[in-house]
Amino acid sequence: MPIFRALAAVTLAAATALAVPSAAQATSTGFVALADVAPSILQDMRYATQHNFVGRRVDGYLAPSCLLTRQAADGLRKAQHELRKQGYTLKVYDCYRPQRAVDHFVRWAKDLADEKMKAEFYPNVAKDRLFADGYIAEKSGHSRGSTMDLTIVKLPPRFQRPYFPGEPLEPCFAPRRFPDNTVDMGTGYDCFDPLAHTDNPAITGVAREHRQLLKTTMAAAGFRNLPEEWWHFTLNDEPFPDTYFDFPVTRHASR
């Protein structure tokens, strides 16, 4: 009998590992709305809008809200405290990302006919190379709740005009790219190009200084940078390193 109980336990553990937690299951995991923890951090949640590489609101984003694990939100609050002393604020573009949103990215990447946002986000990359070049994947650390995309804005924040669907697009690395109110980072957000690599030697001057300021500030607060994306950071001690959640992004976490 012990061997059957052991086999049953292994089977249950495997099933649990493969399961994607639902909204109800995520209720007790400790997710919070960043606005409740660090309200001074700006939010420009691109996947809840049409201004992203897909060109439409992404599945699972029911509100333009940054949700994170409590630990990640606390870490961002520490980073924000340090930056504000230097006259800057953080601005987040994406935080927790449901698995259904990642699935949406995968479907979009396989639809080679849909290139309406190519001119801005991936002007130098053939769409059929997005998987091979690592820009799109079937899993994302964002779905674990402790990864975020963010930038730095000089205080007081400059006005940022809205994106108008259908407007002419400029390459994300062009000097006259979309007028985000961030400091100069060398490229815009979600730029599928080697110039977005954090330490790309072609990025010099103030843009390089700004990237290093963001990287060192976040490192001091307990985050590591993804070298291929200057905006992408993950909490070093994330509480759910092997769990990919799929509850939708709503205005409040209530977890």
Secondary structure as GFF3:
##gff-version 3
##sequence-region A 1 255
A	DSSP	alpha_helix	2	18	.	.	.	ID=ss1
A	DSSP	alpha_helix	23	26	.	.	.	ID=ss2
A	DSSP	beta_strand	31	33	.	.	.	ID=ss3
A	DSSP	alpha_helix	34	37	.	.	.	ID=ss4
A	DSSP	beta_strand	42	43	.	.	.	ID=ss5
A	DSSP	three_ten_helix	46	48	.	.	.	ID=ss6
A	DSSP	beta_strand	67	69	.	.	.	ID=ss7
A	DSSP	alpha_helix	70	85	.	.	.	ID=ss8
A	DSSP	beta_strand	88	94	.	.	.	ID=ss9
A	DSSP	alpha_helix	99	110	.	.	.	ID=ss10
A	DSSP	alpha_helix	118	121	.	.	.	ID=ss11
A	DSSP	three_ten_helix	127	129	.	.	.	ID=ss12
A	DSSP	three_ten_helix	141	144	.	.	.	ID=ss13
A	DSSP	beta_strand	147	154	.	.	.	ID=ss14
A	DSSP	three_ten_helix	194	196	.	.	.	ID=ss15
A	DSSP	alpha_helix	205	220	.	.	.	ID=ss16
A	DSSP	beta_strand	223	225	.	.	.	ID=ss17
A	DSSP	beta_strand	232	235	.	.	.	ID=ss18
###
